[in-house]
Amino acid sequence: MTKYRTEEDTLGPVQIPADALWGPQTERSRNNFPTGQYMPLAIIRALLNIKKAAAQANMETNAISEEKGNLIVQAIDELLALSDEELRKDFPLKVYQTGSGTQTNMNTNEVVAHKAHQLNPDIEILPNDDVNKGQSSNDTFPTAMNVVALEALDKLKPAVQHLIDELKAKQDKYMKTVKVGRTHLQDAVPLTFGQELSGYVAALEHDLDYIKTLEPTLNELAIGGTAVGTGLNAAEGMPEKIAEKLSEVYGLNLTADSNKFYGLANHSGLDVVHGALKSLAADMFKIAQDIRFLGSGPRAGYGELNIPANEPGSSIMPGKVNPTQAEAVTMAALRVFGNDTVVTMASSQGNFEMNVYKPVLIDAFLESADLLTGTIMGFADKMIHGMTVNEERMEELVDNSLMTVTALSPHIGYHDSAKIAQAADKAGSTLKEAALKSGKVTEEQYDEWMDMLKMTNVDRKD
């Protein structure tokens, strides 16, 4: 049977589980907002680091005694040392709560205060007056949002680079392996598989560059703006000190917002950076889609690629192998596309001095970054790394393609080249047979002009 203790807030007494570190505001939120996923622990850890930096800054500005400040720091250090599983026990609130994240901010304040009481019951640490001193939910939560977004990007960027490296290895290996090009899902002139892969590499390099270019927009923090951006109740110099301390913790170049009114009411930085994530997701969708089509078969599909057999593909068809990593990538991409709408809509919903869609915005952002990081790593290691080319199939398709007739066009003209292709298609013959029958080219000319590798311009330097 659960035992309870009674605590009071400004609305009256609240029954709280006796062993819980949280207080009345957390308990009210736990009961009022039981729906949806938990607030990401990355946000919780960021808030704890913000509270720690605030306590240190408050001591340096003489806004709080060293006795209280050091106890707050000690309590936070013990909480930060907990595993995710242990930490979650003290932070039970959901994403779908107040749009400012106030309940999660107070959850943090209450847990730190109770942990401090456990460490030294002789020193009174109050959630609002001490742990939250010089802060409000309105500046701590958006500060945490930017910090965790930057953290997430630091995990995503190496994953993208890893996939680029895997693709480059295949690009180099197959740079002179000729295959059929396809436009409008129809046969086109040939290219090499290495050239095709180089397009994927370039797309991902652009996406990585977009992320690196845009992420500094998140370096400015709202801390110190407190309730509406005026900085009321924050000691002078406190925002800069907190930004400096957080920079040391996260290894980032963080600064306090030059305009706190912007920092509280707007999240355009997260919006534009998520746009880069959407661009990455779009390119990943295309790449994964191409790979799974090219690997379709083994006998009734394109059959150009051999994909790794990571697990049985069917519960009813023995021996079937499915492009599961590609499917995971495409599903994750769809979620990112949806999250981009959430981020855009949420960032547009600032009213006057406050945006009240903060929790859902950062939850969507973090989900996108996490999904991209995980699926890109899986795609690189479990799909691209073990992927090989079916050279016989590629050669067969090139030989049967009618679009290689394009190489004849500069010599005999577009009209006569088209007639040769149409004749070959109608007769079911090879292109060479139709070309020789037309009398427009000799066998020697055909063999010279129809050099498939030469047609790809793979050795051209421009």
N, C-alpha and C positions, 0 to 999 in steps of 0.2 A: 504493500500500500504506500503510495507516494505521500511524503510528508511535505508540509508547506510552511512558509514563514510569511509574515505580513509586512509589507512596506507601503509607504505612502508617496504619492506625487501630488501635483497641484489639483488633480481631479479626485483625490481620495485614496483609500486603502486598496491594495492589490494583493491577492494571494499568489505567491511565487514558489515553485519547487524549492525545497529547503537547501538542496545541494547546488542550485544554479548560481553562477556568478553574475548573471544579469539582474536587472532591477525592474521596477514597475513599468517604465515606458517600453522596454523590450517585451515584457509579458503582455502588455496591452496589444502591441503590434502582432505578437505571435498568435493571439486569439482573433484579432480583427482581420488579419491578412494571411490565411492559411494556404492560399492557392499559388501554384506555380513552383518554379525551381528556386533553390536557395541562392542568396546573394553570393556571387563568386568570391572564393576565399582570397583571390588576388586583391580584391577591393578591401577586404578585412585587413590583410597584412599591410596594405598601403596606408589605410587609416591609422593603424597602430604606429607605423613609422612616422606618420604626420604628427600624431599625438606626442610621440617621443621627441621629435624635433621641436615641437611647440613648447614642451616642458623645458627643454634645454634653452630655447630662445627666451622664454619667460624668466628663467633664472638669470640669464645674461643681461636682461633689461630690468632686473629687479622687480618684475611683475609678480613673482612667486618666490617663496623662500626656498633655499637650497634643500632644506629638510624635506619639504613636500615634493619639489621637483625631482630630486634624486630617487625618492620612493616611487614616483610615477614611472620614471625611466626604468627602474629595477623591475617593476610589475610588468611593463611592456616587454622588456627583454625576455622574461620568463614565458610570456604568451607567444612571442615570436619564435621561441625555441620549440614549441609544440609541433607535433606532426599535424598534417591537414585533418586527419581523422579526429585527433584530440581537440584541435582548435574549433572544429565544426560544432562540437558539443556546447560551446559557449556562444555560438553565433547562429541561432536557429531561424533567422528572419529570411523572408522571401524577397525576390526582385519586385514583385507587384505589391508595393506599399505606397507611402507618400512619394510624390514625384521628385522631391528634393533629396531623398535618401536620409531624411531626418531620423527615422527609426533606427537605421543602421548606424548612423553617427552616434546616437544615444546608446545603442547596444554596446558600441565600443567604449564610450565614456563609462557606462555602468560596470562593464566587465573589468576595465582597468582599475576603477575605484575599489571594487570588491577584492580584486587580486591584491591591491595595495594594502587593504585592511587585513587580509590573510598574512601578509608579510610583516606588518607592524600595526597592530590594532591601536597603538597609542597615538598614532598620527592620523587625524581625520582627513581623508581625501574625498572630496565631493565630486560627483560626475560633471555637474555643470560649472561649478565655481572654480574647480582646480584642473581636472583633466581637459575640459573644454575651454579653458581660459584663453581669451583673445581670439576665439574661433566661433564659427557657427557651421551648421550643416551646409549652409549655402556657399561657403568657400572651401571647407574641407573635402566635401564629396566631389566637386568638380576637379579639385586638385588630385584626388585619388584616381579619378577617371583618366586624366592625362597620363599619370604615372604608370598605371597598369596597361594602358594602350601602348606606351613606349616599351614596356616590358614584353608585351606580346609580340611586337614587331621585332624585337631583338631575338626572339625564338624563330620567327617566320623567315627572316632574311637568310640565315644559314641554310634553311631547308630549300629555299628557292635556288640558292647558289649550288647546293648539292645536286639538285635535278639538272641544272645547267651543265654541271661537270659530267654527269652521267650521259646526257644527250650529246655533249661534245665528243666524248669517247666513241660513241656510236657514229657520230657524224664523220669523224676522221677515218674510222674503219670502213665505212661504206660510201666514201666520197666518190668512188668511181663505179659504183654498182648502179647500172641504169635501170630505170623503171618507167612505167607509164605515168604521165601527168594526168591530172583530172581537174576539169573546171565545169561547173554546173552539174556535177556528178556524171559528166560524160568524158570519154577519152579525149586527151589533149596531147600535145607534143611531149616527148620524154624529158626527164630530168634524172639526176641521180638521187638515191635515197639519202645520201649525205647532204645534198642541197636541200632536200625537203626538211631534214632535221635541222639544218642551219636556220631555217625560218622559225622553227620552234624556239631555238636558242635565242635568236634575236628578239622574239616577242617577250620571252621571260627576262632577258637582260633589260629591256625597256621597262617592264613592270617593276623590276627590282630598283631601277633608277628612279621611277616615279615615287616609290615608297621612301627611298633615301632622301629625295628632294623635298618631299612634303612633310616628313615626320618632324623636322624642327619646329613646325607650327605648334606642336604639342609641348614644347619645352617651357612655354610661359604658363605659370600656375596662378590660379585664382586666390590662393591663400593670402589672407590679410584683408580681403574685401569684406569679410564677415557678412552681415545680413543683406545689405543692398549695394555694396560697393564703396561705401564711404570709409570703411575701415574703423568704424566706431567700436571701441573696446579692445582694439588690437594695439599693443605698444608700438611706438615708433621704431622702425628698423626690424621689427619681428618678421614680416614677410620675407625680407631678403635673407635673414638668418635661417629661416626654415627651408627656403629654396636651396641655400648653400649646403645645409646638412642633408637634405634629401638627395642632392647631387652626389654627395659622398657615398650614401647608402646604395644608390642605384647605378653609380658610374655614369651619370648623365649630366648634361650641361643645362640644368634647370634654372629658371629665373622667375621672379615674381612678375605677374602681369603688369604692364605699364598702365593699363586701364582696367581697373577691377570691375567696373560696370559691365564691360564686355565679357570678362571672365565668368561672371555669375549668370548672365542672361543668354550667352551665345556659346554654341559648341561647333562653330564652323570648322575648326581645326580637325575635330574628329570626323566631321562630315567629308571633308576633302580627302583625308587619309583613307577613310573607308572607300571612297571612290577609287583609290588606287588598288585596294583589295578587290573591289568588284572587277576592275580591269584584269587583274591577275586571275581571278576566277573565270572570267570569260575566255582568256587565253588557255587556261588549263582545261576548260570544257572542250575547246576545239582540239587541243592536242590529244586528250584522252579519247575523244570521239574518233579522231583519225586513226589512232593506234588500234582501237578495238575493231574498226571496220577493216583495216588492212590485215588484221590478224584473224578475221572471220574465216570460218571453214570447219575442219581442215580441207574438205573436198568440194563443198558447194558454196564457198564464199570467195572473197578476194584471195585469201591464202598467201599473201605476200610476206607475212611475218609469222614467226613461231613465238608464241607467248608462253611464259613460264606456267607450269601446272602447279599452282600453289595449294589447291584443294580440289576435291571432287566437285564437279560443276552441276550435277543433277541428282535428285533423289530417285529418279526413275530411269534415266538414260545412262547406262554404264559407260565409263570412259570419256565422258564429256568434260571439256575444259572451258571455263568461262573467263572473260576478261574482267575479273572482279575488281582489281585495283582501279581500272579505268572507270568502272561503274561507280565506285566509291567517290572518285574525283568528281564525276559529273553530278552526283547527288549533292555533294558538298557545295559545288558551285551554285546549284539552284538555291540552296539555303543562303549563301552569301548574297545572291541577287535579291532575295526576299529581305534579308537583313539590311541591305542598302536602302530599301524603301523605309524600313523602320528608323534607321539612323537619320535619313533625310527628313522624314516627317517629325521625328522627335526633336531634331536640332532646330526645326522651324517654329517650334511651339513656345518660344520665350514670350512671356507677357510682362511688359514693363521691366522690372529689375530682376526677373527670375525665370529660369526655365524649369518646368516641373515634369520633365520626362527623362530625367537623368538616369535612373536605374535601368530602364528598358533600353535606353540608348547604349550604355556601356556594356550591358549584357549581350546585346546584338553584336556589337563591335568585337568583344572578346570571343564570342562563339565563331564569328567569321575567321578571325586570326587563328584560333585553335584548330578549326576544321581544315583550313588551308595548310597549316603547318603539318598536321598529322597525315593528311591524304597525299600531300606532295612528297613527304618522306617515304610513305608506303609505295607510291607510284614509282619513285626513283629506285628504291631498293628491291622491290618485289615484282616490278614490271619491266622497266627500262633496262636495268642491269642484266637481266637474264634473257632479254629479247634477242632473237637472231633473225636473219633474213633468209627467206626461201628463194634463192637466186634462180633456180630453175623456173619457178612460177613467174618471177618478175620478167625473165627473158622471154618466156612463152607469151606473156601478155603484150610485151613490147613488139614481138614479131607479128602478133595478130592485130595490132592496133592499126587503124587506117589513118590516124592523124599524123603519123610520121611523114605523110605525103607533103606536109608543110615545107619540108626541106627541098622539095622539087620546085616549089613555087618561084623562088628567085631565078630559076633556070628556064622553066617552060611556061611560067605564068600561073596566076591563080585559077583561071578558068579551066585550063587543061589539067591542072593538078586535081581540081575538084572532080572532073570527069573520070579520072583514073580511080579516085577513091570510090566514087559511086559505082563504077564498073566492077571493082573488086568486091564491094558489098553485095551487089546484085548477083554476081556469079559465085560468091562464096570462095573466091580465090585469094591468094596472097596479093599484097600490094605490088610486089615485084612482078608477079605474073601479069597483072593488069597493066602495069607500066610498060612492060616490054611489048605486050600485045597492042598497046596504043600506038606504038611506033614513034612516040615522042622522045624516048630515051633509049640509049644502048645499055647493054648489061654492064659494060665498063663504067659508063656514066652513073648508072643507078648505084653501083657498089661504092663509087667514090662519094657521091652526094648523100648517100643514106648511111653514113657512119654515125651510129647511134650515140656513142660517147662524144663525138665531136659536136653533135647537135646540141648537147647540153651546155656547151661553152664552159665546162667545168675547169678547164685550164686557162681560161681568159682572166687577165689580171685586173681589168677595169671594173 
